[in-house]
Amino acid sequence: MIRKQLFSASGLVLTAIALLFIVAVISVFPRLRIDLTQDNLYTLADGTREILSDLDRPVELLFFYSEQGAADTPQIRAYGDRVQELLREMVIASNGNLSLEVIDPEPFSVDEDLATEYGVRAVPLTQGGQEIFFGLVARDPSTVSDEGEESGTEPVYESMPLIRPDQEQFLEYEFSRLITRVEEPEPTVVGFLSSLDIDGGFNPQTQQATPPWSIMENIRYLYDTQRIPSDVTMIDEEIDVLMVVHPQDLGNQARYAVEQFVLGGGRALMFVDPNSDMQTQLMLNRQGDFEDTSSELAPLLESWGVRYDPEQVVADRERALMISLGQGTRPISHIGMMGIQRDGMYSDLTTAELQILNLASPGALQPIEDSGMEFEPLLRSSRDSGLMDNTWYYDLTDPTILLDEFEADDQRHVLAARITGIAESAFPNGPPVLDPEEPRAFDLVFDEEEDTAELVDPLEENAPELPEQITRSENPINVIVVADSDLLTDRLWAQSREVLGERVTQAFANNGDFVINALDNLSGSEELISIRARGSYARPFTRVLEMQREADERLRQEETNLLNRLSETEQQIAALTQEGDGSGGPTAQQQAEIDRFMQEQLETRRRLREVRFQLNEDIEQLGARLQLINTALVPVLLIIGALVAGYLRRRKRQQASR
């Protein structure tokens, strides 16, 4: 009866009216939508919604996307659609302050010139193939006239020249950051406090100044910087992010100043170290008495829910780096120096797109239970790692000694972590009392009427008083702690050379990128920092990938064996050549060795082909099984289920009719 009414003329008319009404409601109220994806891919984070709803002035988004150029590439076209969907979601959440314009730049057009002006360049889809635009620009429309020309003021904009598919899970953060930078274009101020010569120093042996570390040059290029003395009593309010590197011999006043800065809403990036290799090298070069090379921030870390032992170093046999102790020597494994690859990095904005981080004698970080703080690991060791006393690294000349004393504890030690949460002061009894015998910083006091300035001893009666103590943070603190300072040194991540009188740095690891990512993330607003990586749109065949990785490992082992045999045979041939037969040609023994090598090479290549063939065969068998399940087993199960359901229904009717 109901089916007849539904397919009657009046029923069809009512159905059409209902569908039109639903479409109209969705058009008028675009927020009425349901995200049914597994990872809520189309649902904006709360931090993003707060950023967009709090915009003070309009911001324009220009999405330069070569839609026609990507028409023949389904992956890029689908990715472009997802990017536009995310941008439109952000426009909807902005209460009208955000607008989106999708531009398809034609060759030699005004749009192409506009994209180039904003730093967006066309990139080829394949080597030598067609070039397409795929970038985003956020700009303040009040600084640009309607005709696209400057309105008399400096144009305010931020650009993302290329939106790569491999950074899709971080796009919400990247887009939000672009918008906030246009909204607040003031440069970020980074204050740095360190006991090392990170910003340059003086070498007493050579009697020459030493240049700044490469990481400091990168930081100065991207941010405004301010040096903070180790005897500071109060951190300047203008500083946005505080970077503390190997804080040795900090007095209680300086620790209190750092704590109050963090509790008051300042962000901090801290590098503590149980054994500073850089400091060790300085001591050895100066041939002085050996001193402690560790650093810590007690009681600050404890009050933030972090346990750290400055006398324990993490050694890792699986991630150990190969080092050479001198020219012509055989490289050896140094378990105190490790290369952290992707499997040792947690999914976080600070480690996004990084491939390898090199560390030296790092420490271990652990969360303190029931501290109320959130401890989010960023870097970790392998399970083939363990803790060793830092005294093993004092004046270490032979790293193989560490292997003799090493014992793995089957734990993945955390080497870097993000700390958030409402924190209590580590000085419950009030600010520490200034010690007259302790070196201290003098406060610079300005007299506006006299237009003069003078240095005032903080112990004097007329010295300016410190602000009222913050005993509990009003908002969650945001601190990144790294248990190693050596990762900042050039020798672990960059090589510098002079080119035409200028210093050029070439990176071989991502240490510098990690620091810049951390500073970039910490310099954002509370809402921006709260945005985490989105889920992945891709659903890869994990079993196939695992099979490929296993085969790759076997291939690498075969290739390593081949190279080893090649080297050994070449050495044998070279030795036989020195003997010679006096005729200039190979001797019979030499020819026999050459023939043996050729046979080994052919045999190894045959084994490599077998491994590849076995890989393809395993994958094809897996595909055949999946195809059988999808095309035969599933329909059979559905048919059986339908037959069982029909049988049960008939049986129920028969029982009801009795």
matplotlib code that plots the C-alpha trace (Angstrom):
import matplotlib.pyplot as plt

x = [0.0, 2.7, 4.7, 1.8, 1.2, 5.0, 5.1, 1.8, 1.6, 1.0, 3.7, 6.3, 5.3, 5.7, 9.0, 10.3, 9.1, 10.8, 14.1, 13.9, 13.2, 16.3, 18.5, 17.2, 17.8, 21.4, 22.0, 20.7, 22.3, 25.6, 26.7, 24.2, 26.4, 27.5, 31.1, 30.9, 34.7, 36.7, 39.1, 36.6, 38.5, 36.0, 35.6, 37.6, 39.5, 38.2, 41.4, 40.8, 37.2, 38.3, 40.9, 38.5, 35.6, 37.9, 39.2, 39.2, 39.2, 38.7, 41.3, 41.3, 42.5, 43.8, 44.1, 46.2, 45.2, 45.7, 42.6, 42.8, 46.5, 45.6, 42.6, 44.5, 46.0, 43.3, 45.4, 46.2, 42.7, 41.2, 43.8, 42.8, 39.2, 40.0, 42.0, 39.2, 36.7, 38.9, 39.2, 35.5, 34.9, 37.2, 35.3, 32.0, 33.5, 34.8, 31.5, 32.1, 35.6, 37.3, 36.8, 38.1, 38.9, 40.1, 42.4, 43.5, 46.4, 46.7, 50.1, 51.2, 48.1, 47.6, 46.7, 50.1, 51.8, 49.8, 50.9, 54.5, 54.3, 53.2, 55.9, 53.8, 55.6, 54.4, 55.9, 56.1, 53.9, 56.7, 60.2, 60.0, 56.2, 53.5, 53.8, 50.9, 50.2, 49.2, 49.7, 47.8, 48.1, 46.4, 46.3, 44.8, 42.5, 42.8, 46.4, 45.5, 43.3, 40.4, 42.5, 45.1, 47.6, 49.1, 46.8, 49.6, 50.5, 52.9, 50.9, 50.4, 50.3, 51.6, 52.1, 52.4, 54.1, 53.4, 50.8, 52.4, 50.3, 52.7, 51.7, 48.0, 47.5, 49.0, 47.1, 44.6, 47.5, 49.4, 46.3, 45.4, 49.0, 48.9, 45.7, 47.0, 50.2, 48.2, 46.0, 49.1, 52.1, 54.4, 57.6, 58.2, 60.8, 63.0, 65.0, 67.9, 69.8, 72.8, 76.0, 77.6, 79.0, 76.0, 76.0, 79.7, 82.6, 86.3, 88.9, 91.8, 94.0, 93.8, 93.1, 90.3, 86.5, 84.4, 81.4, 77.8, 76.4, 74.5, 71.2, 71.5, 72.0, 68.8, 66.9, 68.2, 67.0, 63.5, 62.9, 63.9, 66.3, 67.3, 70.2, 69.4, 72.2, 72.5, 71.9, 68.6, 66.0, 63.0, 62.3, 61.3, 57.6, 58.4, 59.8, 57.4, 59.5, 62.3, 65.0, 67.2, 70.3, 72.4, 71.6, 74.6, 75.2, 71.9, 71.1, 67.7, 66.8, 67.3, 65.4, 62.6, 62.6, 62.3, 59.5, 57.5, 57.8, 56.3, 53.6, 52.6, 51.9, 55.3, 56.4, 59.8, 62.0, 64.6, 67.7, 69.1, 72.0, 73.5, 76.8, 77.5, 80.0, 80.6, 81.6, 83.8, 85.7, 86.2, 87.7, 90.0, 91.2, 92.0, 93.7, 92.1, 90.7, 87.7, 84.4, 80.8, 79.3, 75.7, 72.8, 69.4, 66.5, 65.5, 63.1, 61.3, 61.0, 59.7, 57.0, 56.0, 55.6, 59.0, 61.5, 65.1, 68.4, 71.3, 73.7, 72.2, 72.9, 70.8, 72.8, 71.2, 72.8, 70.2, 70.3, 74.1, 75.9, 79.1, 82.0, 85.6, 88.3, 90.8, 91.7, 92.2, 90.7, 87.8, 84.4, 83.1, 79.7, 79.2, 76.1, 76.2, 75.5, 72.3, 70.3, 66.6, 64.6, 60.8, 60.1, 61.6, 59.5, 55.9, 53.3, 53.7, 54.0, 57.6, 58.6, 56.5, 58.3, 61.6, 63.7, 66.6, 67.8, 71.3, 71.9, 74.9, 74.8, 71.1, 69.3, 65.9, 62.6, 59.8, 56.4, 55.7, 52.6, 49.6, 51.3, 48.3, 50.4, 50.2, 53.4, 53.6, 56.7, 58.3, 61.5, 62.4, 65.1, 64.7, 64.1, 67.8, 68.8, 69.7, 70.9, 74.6, 76.3, 77.6, 81.0, 81.7, 81.8, 84.4, 87.5, 86.1, 88.6, 87.5, 83.7, 84.0, 84.4, 80.8, 79.7, 81.6, 79.5, 76.2, 73.1, 69.8, 66.7, 64.1, 62.6, 62.0, 63.3, 61.8, 64.4, 62.2, 58.6, 56.0, 54.6, 51.2, 48.8, 48.0, 51.3, 52.1, 55.1, 58.3, 58.8, 55.9, 57.6, 57.8, 60.6, 64.1, 66.1, 69.0, 72.4, 74.9, 77.7, 76.0, 76.7, 73.6, 72.2, 71.7, 68.4, 68.3, 66.0, 64.8, 63.9, 61.4, 61.5, 65.3, 65.6, 68.4, 69.0, 71.1, 72.0, 70.4, 71.6, 68.6, 69.8, 69.5, 66.5, 65.5, 65.7, 62.4, 60.4, 59.6, 56.1, 53.7, 54.5, 52.4, 51.8, 49.6, 49.3, 46.0, 46.2, 48.0, 51.7, 53.4, 57.0, 59.1, 62.0, 64.8, 67.3, 70.2, 72.0, 74.5, 71.9, 72.3, 76.0, 77.0, 78.9, 75.7, 73.6, 75.3, 78.5, 79.6, 81.9, 82.8, 81.4, 82.3, 83.0, 79.7, 79.1, 76.9, 75.4, 74.5, 72.4, 72.8, 70.3, 67.0, 68.2, 67.8, 64.4, 63.3, 64.3, 62.6, 59.5, 59.4, 59.9, 57.3, 54.8, 55.4, 55.2, 51.6, 48.5, 47.0, 44.4, 47.0, 49.2, 46.2, 45.6, 47.0, 47.6, 44.4, 43.8, 45.0, 42.9, 45.0, 44.2, 47.3, 47.5, 49.6, 50.1, 51.5, 53.8, 55.0, 55.9, 57.7, 59.7, 60.7, 61.8, 63.7, 65.6, 66.6, 67.6, 69.8, 71.5, 72.2, 73.5, 75.7, 77.2, 77.8, 79.6, 81.7, 82.7, 83.5, 85.8, 87.6, 88.1, 89.4, 92.0, 93.0, 93.3, 95.3, 97.7, 98.1, 98.7, 101.7, 103.2, 102.6, 103.9, 106.1, 104.0, 101.5, 98.6, 96.8, 98.4, 96.5, 95.9, 94.6, 92.3, 91.0, 90.2, 88.4, 86.4, 85.4, 84.3, 82.2, 80.5, 79.8, 78.4, 76.1, 75.0, 74.2, 72.3, 70.3, 69.5, 68.4, 66.0, 64.6, 63.9, 62.2, 60.2, 59.2, 58.0, 55.9, 54.6, 53.6, 51.8, 50.0, 48.8, 47.6, 45.8, 44.2, 43.0, 41.5, 39.8, 38.4, 37.0, 35.5, 34.1, 33.0, 33.1, 31.2, 28.4, 28.1, 27.9, 25.2, 23.2, 23.5, 22.5, 19.5, 18.4, 18.7, 16.7, 14.0, 13.9, 13.5, 10.8, 8.8, 9.1, 7.9, 4.9, 4.1, 4.2, 2.0, -0.6, -0.9]
y = [0.0, 2.4, 1.5, 2.3, 5.7, 6.5, 5.7, 7.4, 10.8, 12.7, 10.7, 11.5, 15.2, 15.3, 13.5, 16.1, 19.0, 17.5, 17.1, 20.8, 21.9, 20.0, 21.5, 25.0, 24.5, 23.3, 26.3, 28.9, 27.2, 25.8, 24.9, 22.1, 19.2, 15.9, 14.6, 10.8, 10.3, 8.1, 10.9, 13.8, 15.1, 17.8, 19.0, 22.0, 21.9, 24.1, 26.2, 26.9, 28.0, 30.3, 31.9, 32.5, 33.7, 36.2, 37.9, 41.7, 42.5, 40.9, 38.5, 37.3, 33.9, 33.5, 29.8, 29.6, 26.3, 25.1, 23.1, 22.6, 21.5, 18.9, 17.6, 14.5, 13.7, 12.2, 12.3, 16.0, 16.8, 14.9, 16.6, 20.0, 19.3, 18.4, 21.6, 23.7, 21.9, 22.7, 26.3, 26.7, 25.2, 27.8, 30.6, 29.4, 29.4, 33.0, 34.8, 36.7, 37.9, 35.4, 35.2, 32.7, 33.2, 30.3, 31.4, 29.3, 31.2, 31.0, 31.3, 35.0, 36.2, 38.9, 36.1, 34.4, 37.7, 38.1, 34.6, 35.3, 38.6, 36.8, 34.2, 31.3, 29.5, 26.9, 23.4, 20.5, 17.4, 15.2, 15.8, 17.8, 17.7, 20.3, 22.9, 23.8, 26.4, 25.0, 27.6, 29.8, 33.5, 35.2, 39.0, 42.1, 43.6, 47.0, 47.2, 46.5, 48.5, 47.0, 47.1, 44.9, 47.7, 48.9, 51.2, 53.5, 51.3, 48.3, 45.3, 42.8, 39.1, 35.7, 33.0, 29.3, 28.8, 25.1, 22.9, 19.5, 16.4, 14.9, 17.7, 17.3, 16.3, 19.6, 21.9, 23.1, 24.4, 25.9, 27.7, 29.0, 30.2, 32.1, 33.9, 34.8, 36.2, 38.5, 39.5, 40.2, 41.0, 42.1, 40.0, 37.4, 38.2, 35.2, 35.6, 33.2, 32.3, 30.0, 29.2, 28.2, 30.4, 29.8, 33.4, 33.5, 33.9, 34.0, 31.2, 31.8, 29.4, 31.1, 34.5, 35.0, 35.4, 32.4, 32.8, 32.2, 28.7, 28.2, 27.7, 31.2, 32.7, 30.9, 32.2, 35.8, 35.6, 34.6, 36.4, 39.3, 38.1, 39.4, 38.0, 37.4, 37.3, 34.3, 36.5, 37.9, 38.7, 39.4, 38.4, 41.3, 41.3, 41.9, 38.4, 35.9, 32.7, 32.0, 29.7, 28.3, 26.3, 24.2, 26.4, 25.8, 27.6, 29.5, 31.1, 30.9, 34.4, 33.5, 30.2, 32.2, 34.7, 31.9, 30.2, 33.5, 34.1, 30.7, 30.9, 34.3, 32.9, 33.0, 30.0, 28.3, 26.0, 24.4, 22.3, 20.6, 18.1, 15.4, 15.7, 18.6, 17.4, 21.1, 22.0, 18.8, 19.8, 23.3, 21.9, 19.5, 22.3, 24.6, 21.7, 22.7, 20.8, 18.7, 20.1, 19.0, 19.2, 18.6, 21.1, 20.9, 23.1, 21.9, 22.5, 23.9, 20.7, 18.8, 21.4, 21.0, 17.2, 16.1, 13.8, 14.3, 12.9, 15.1, 12.2, 9.7, 9.5, 7.5, 5.1, 3.4, 0.5, 0.4, 4.1, 4.5, 6.7, 5.6, 8.0, 8.2, 8.9, 10.1, 10.2, 6.7, 5.0, 2.6, 4.1, 2.7, 2.6, 5.3, 4.3, 7.6, 9.4, 8.5, 9.3, 9.6, 8.7, 8.9, 5.8, 7.7, 10.8, 11.3, 13.0, 16.6, 19.9, 20.2, 17.0, 17.3, 16.5, 15.8, 12.7, 12.5, 14.2, 13.7, 13.8, 13.3, 11.9, 12.9, 12.5, 10.9, 12.6, 10.9, 12.1, 12.4, 10.5, 12.4, 15.7, 17.0, 18.0, 16.6, 15.0, 14.6, 12.8, 14.2, 12.1, 8.7, 6.1, 2.5, -0.4, -1.5, 1.4, 2.0, 4.5, 5.0, 7.2, 10.4, 9.9, 7.4, 10.3, 12.3, 12.4, 9.6, 8.7, 5.2, 4.9, 1.1, 1.2, 2.1, -1.1, -3.2, -1.5, -1.1, -3.0, -2.5, -2.1, -2.7, 0.7, 3.6, 6.5, 10.0, 12.4, 15.5, 16.3, 19.0, 20.0, 21.6, 22.1, 24.4, 24.6, 25.6, 27.7, 25.9, 28.6, 28.2, 30.3, 33.4, 34.8, 33.6, 36.1, 37.8, 36.6, 39.5, 37.2, 35.9, 37.6, 39.5, 41.6, 45.3, 46.7, 49.5, 52.2, 55.1, 58.6, 60.0, 63.5, 63.8, 61.6, 59.6, 56.0, 54.4, 50.9, 50.1, 47.3, 45.1, 44.8, 48.6, 50.0, 52.1, 49.3, 48.5, 45.8, 42.6, 42.0, 40.1, 36.4, 34.2, 31.1, 29.3, 29.8, 31.2, 29.3, 26.1, 26.6, 25.4, 24.3, 22.0, 20.3, 18.6, 16.5, 17.4, 20.6, 19.1, 18.8, 22.6, 22.3, 22.5, 19.2, 17.3, 18.8, 21.3, 22.1, 25.7, 27.1, 30.5, 31.3, 34.7, 36.0, 34.8, 31.9, 29.2, 26.4, 23.0, 20.8, 17.0, 16.5, 18.2, 19.6, 23.2, 22.5, 21.0, 24.1, 26.4, 24.3, 24.4, 28.2, 28.7, 26.6, 28.2, 31.7, 31.2, 31.9, 29.5, 28.5, 27.9, 25.8, 23.7, 22.6, 19.2, 17.1, 16.0, 12.4, 11.0, 10.8, 8.0, 4.4, 2.5, -1.2, -1.7, -5.4, -4.7, -2.0, -4.3, -7.0, -4.4, -3.2, -6.8, -7.4, -4.1, -5.2, -8.4, -6.5, -4.2, -7.1, -8.8, -5.5, -5.0, -8.5, -7.8, -4.6, -6.3, -9.1, -6.5, -4.6, -7.8, -9.0, -5.6, -5.7, -9.2, -8.2, -5.1, -7.3, -9.7, -6.9, -5.7, -9.2, -9.2, -11.6, -9.1, -9.1, -6.4, -8.7, -10.6, -13.8, -17.0, -16.6, -13.0, -14.2, -17.0, -14.4, -12.2, -15.1, -16.0, -12.5, -12.4, -15.6, -14.3, -11.1, -13.0, -15.3, -12.3, -10.6, -13.8, -13.9, -10.2, -11.1, -14.0, -11.8, -9.2, -12.0, -13.5, -10.0, -9.5, -13.1, -12.6, -9.3, -10.9, -13.8, -11.3, -9.4, -12.6, -13.5, -10.0, -10.2, -13.6, -12.3, -9.2, -10.9, -14.3, -14.7, -11.5, -12.1, -15.7, -14.6, -12.0, -14.7, -17.1, -14.3, -13.5, -17.1, -17.5, -14.3, -15.5, -18.9, -17.4, -15.0, -17.9, -20.0, -17.1, -16.6, -20.4, -20.4, -17.3, -18.9, -22.0]
z = [0.0, 1.0, -2.1, -4.4, -2.8, -3.1, -6.8, -7.6, -9.4, -6.1, -4.3, -7.0, -6.9, -3.1, -3.3, -5.8, -3.6, -0.6, -2.5, -3.7, -0.1, 1.2, -1.6, -0.7, 3.0, 2.3, 0.0, 2.5, 5.5, 4.2, 7.7, 7.8, 6.8, 8.2, 7.9, 7.6, 6.8, 9.2, 10.3, 10.0, 7.0, 6.2, 9.8, 10.9, 14.2, 17.0, 16.8, 13.2, 13.8, 16.6, 14.3, 11.5, 13.7, 15.4, 12.2, 12.6, 8.9, 5.6, 4.1, 0.5, -0.5, -4.1, -5.1, -8.2, -9.7, -13.3, -13.5, -17.3, -17.0, -14.3, -16.2, -17.5, -14.0, -11.8, -8.6, -8.9, -10.0, -7.0, -4.7, -6.1, -5.4, -1.8, -1.3, -2.6, -0.3, 2.7, 1.7, 1.2, 4.7, 6.1, 4.2, 5.6, 9.2, 8.9, 9.2, 5.9, 6.6, 4.4, 0.6, -1.9, -5.6, -7.7, -10.5, -13.5, -14.9, -18.7, -20.3, -20.8, -19.1, -16.4, -13.9, -14.6, -13.9, -10.7, -9.6, -10.3, -8.4, -5.3, -5.6, -7.0, -9.8, -12.2, -11.6, -14.0, -13.3, -14.7, -15.7, -18.9, -18.8, -18.7, -15.9, -13.6, -10.9, -7.5, -4.8, -2.4, -1.5, 1.5, 1.3, 2.9, 0.3, 1.9, 0.7, -2.9, -5.2, -7.2, -10.3, -8.6, -8.2, -5.0, -3.0, -1.9, 1.1, 1.3, 0.2, 3.0, 1.9, 2.6, 0.0, -0.2, -3.6, -3.9, -2.1, -2.2, -1.9, 0.8, 3.2, 2.9, 6.5, 7.6, 5.2, 7.7, 9.9, 7.0, 5.7, 9.1, 9.6, 6.3, 7.4, 10.9, 9.4, 7.2, 10.1, 12.3, 10.1, 12.9, 12.9, 15.6, 18.2, 19.3, 22.5, 23.0, 26.2, 26.0, 27.7, 24.4, 21.7, 19.4, 18.2, 17.7, 20.2, 20.5, 20.1, 22.6, 20.6, 17.3, 18.9, 16.3, 16.5, 15.7, 13.4, 14.5, 14.1, 10.8, 12.8, 14.2, 10.7, 9.6, 12.7, 12.2, 8.6, 9.5, 12.8, 14.9, 17.6, 21.1, 23.2, 26.8, 29.4, 31.7, 34.8, 33.6, 36.2, 33.9, 30.3, 28.0, 27.2, 23.5, 23.1, 21.6, 21.8, 24.2, 23.0, 25.8, 24.7, 27.1, 30.2, 32.4, 35.7, 35.6, 38.9, 40.6, 39.5, 35.8, 36.2, 37.9, 35.0, 32.5, 34.5, 34.9, 31.1, 30.4, 33.0, 31.7, 28.2, 26.6, 24.5, 24.9, 23.0, 25.3, 24.6, 27.7, 27.4, 29.6, 27.6, 25.3, 22.7, 21.7, 25.2, 25.4, 22.3, 23.6, 26.8, 24.9, 22.6, 25.5, 27.4, 30.7, 33.6, 32.6, 33.9, 33.9, 30.4, 31.3, 31.6, 33.3, 34.3, 37.7, 39.2, 36.1, 34.2, 37.3, 37.7, 34.1, 34.5, 32.9, 34.5, 33.1, 34.5, 33.4, 34.2, 31.8, 28.0, 25.6, 23.4, 20.4, 18.5, 15.8, 14.9, 15.5, 13.0, 11.3, 12.0, 10.9, 13.6, 11.0, 7.3, 5.9, 8.9, 8.7, 9.7, 13.0, 14.7, 17.4, 19.5, 21.3, 18.0, 16.2, 13.1, 13.8, 10.7, 10.1, 12.2, 15.2, 14.7, 15.9, 13.6, 14.6, 12.8, 14.0, 12.3, 9.2, 6.0, 7.8, 6.8, 9.3, 12.4, 13.7, 17.5, 19.7, 23.3, 24.0, 27.2, 28.0, 28.9, 30.8, 31.9, 35.6, 36.4, 37.9, 37.1, 35.2, 32.2, 28.7, 27.5, 23.7, 22.4, 19.2, 18.8, 20.2, 20.1, 18.8, 21.2, 20.8, 23.1, 26.7, 29.2, 30.0, 32.6, 30.9, 32.4, 29.7, 27.2, 29.1, 26.9, 24.8, 22.0, 21.0, 20.6, 20.5, 24.2, 24.5, 22.8, 25.5, 28.2, 26.4, 27.5, 25.7, 27.9, 25.1, 25.6, 23.1, 25.0, 24.3, 23.1, 22.5, 23.7, 23.7, 27.1, 27.5, 30.3, 33.3, 35.2, 38.8, 39.8, 40.8, 43.5, 45.8, 48.5, 46.3, 44.1, 45.0, 47.1, 45.3, 46.5, 46.9, 46.0, 42.8, 39.5, 38.5, 35.6, 36.0, 35.0, 32.4, 33.7, 31.5, 32.8, 30.2, 31.6, 31.6, 28.5, 30.1, 31.0, 33.8, 35.0, 38.4, 40.7, 41.4, 45.0, 45.6, 47.3, 44.4, 41.9, 40.0, 41.6, 39.8, 38.6, 40.9, 40.9, 38.7, 40.8, 38.2, 34.4, 33.3, 30.0, 29.1, 28.7, 25.4, 25.7, 23.5, 25.3, 23.4, 25.4, 23.2, 22.2, 19.8, 17.1, 16.6, 15.8, 12.2, 12.2, 12.7, 9.9, 7.7, 5.8, 5.2, 2.6, 1.1, -2.3, -3.8, -0.4, 1.2, 3.5, 1.9, 4.0, 2.5, 4.8, 4.8, 7.7, 8.8, 12.1, 11.0, 9.6, 12.9, 14.8, 12.4, 12.4, 16.2, 16.4, 13.6, 15.4, 18.8, 17.5, 16.5, 18.5, 21.1, 18.5, 15.8, 18.1, 19.0, 15.4, 14.8, 11.7, 9.8, 8.9, 5.7, 2.6, 1.2, 2.1, 0.9, 0.6, 3.8, 3.2, -0.3, 1.1, 3.8, 1.2, -0.8, 2.2, 3.0, -0.5, -0.5, 2.6, 0.9, -2.3, -0.3, 1.4, -1.9, -3.4, -0.3, -0.7, -4.4, -3.7, -1.0, -3.4, -6.1, -3.8, -2.6, -6.2, -7.4, -4.6, -5.6, -9.2, -8.3, -6.2, -9.1, -11.5, -9.5, -9.9, -13.7, -16.3, -18.1, -21.2, -20.2, -20.3, -17.5, -16.3, -16.2, -12.5, -13.1, -15.9, -13.6, -10.9, -13.5, -14.8, -11.2, -10.5, -13.7, -12.7, -9.2, -10.7, -13.0, -10.2, -7.9, -10.6, -11.2, -7.4, -7.6, -10.5, -8.5, -5.5, -7.7, -9.5, -6.1, -5.0, -8.0, -7.7, -4.0, -4.9, -7.8, -5.6, -3.0, -5.7, -7.1, -3.6, -3.1, -6.5, -5.7, -2.4, -4.0, -7.1, -5.8, -2.0, -1.1, -3.6, -2.4, 1.2, 0.2, -1.6, 1.3, 3.7, 1.5, 1.3, 5.1, 5.6, 3.2, 4.8, 8.3, 7.0, 5.4, 8.5, 10.7, 8.4, 8.6, 12.3, 12.5, 10.2, 12.4]

ax = plt.figure().add_subplot(projection="3d")
ax.plot(x, y, z, "-o")
ax.set_aspect("equal")
plt.show()
